[in-house]
Amino acid sequence: MHDQPTQRAVLGLALEAHPKAFTTRRIARQLGAGDAVERAIAQLVEVGLLERDGDAINASAAAVHFDALELP
């Protein structure tokens, strides 16, 4: 798994914004890492933690549920 810190940051922002969507451009501006953000989003979508509809990104139901468990 590559770019774990970027993936954590992207997923964290998606969970913070939930249920609102954010755009890849917005997240890239916030994190200052365009290519790494694109890779992180693609990887998180692939494993089911993010959902993508065009440029809109949302945390998946699975990610939201896992976050709500508040594991140590």
N, C-alpha and C positions, 0 to 999 in steps of 0.2 A: 504494500500500500504506500503510495507516494504522497508527498505534501500533507502529511497528517496535521501539522499545525494550521495550514490553510483550510483544510477540511473542517477542523474543529471550529475555526473562526467563522467560516461560512455557515455551518450548521447552527452555531450559536446565534448568529444574527437572524437566521431564518426562524428559529424557535422564539427569539425575542419578538420578532415582528408578527408571529402567528396570531390571528388568522389572516393578516394582511400579507400580500405578496411583495416582493422586492425585485428589482431588475438587476441583471448581471452588471450593467454599467454602474449602478449605485453601489453595489457591493465592491466592485473593483476600485471605485474611488475611495471608499471607506478603508479598504485594506491596502490600497496602493500596490497591488500585484495582479495586473490584468491577466496574463497568461496562466499564472498559478491559480487564480480564481476560476478561470474557465475550466481548467483541468479538475479542480476540486469539485466544482458543480457537476461536471460530467460523471465523475466517480461516485458522487453521492446520489445522483439520479440512478446510475447503474445498479447500485445496491439497495435502492428503494427508500432512502432517507430524505430525498428531495423530489419534488414533482416540478416539471417544467412545462410551461405552455407558452411557446414563443420565447419572449424575453422575460416573462414573469416566472419567478421562482417561489415555491412554497415549501414549507416543511411538510413531510408526508404524515399521514395519520399514525404510522408506526413510530416515526421520530417523536411526535408529540406525546404519544402514549409512553414511550420509553423515558422521555424527559420527565413526565409526571410521576414516574416511579421513584425519582430522587435517590437513585442508588449511590452508595458512598464511593 
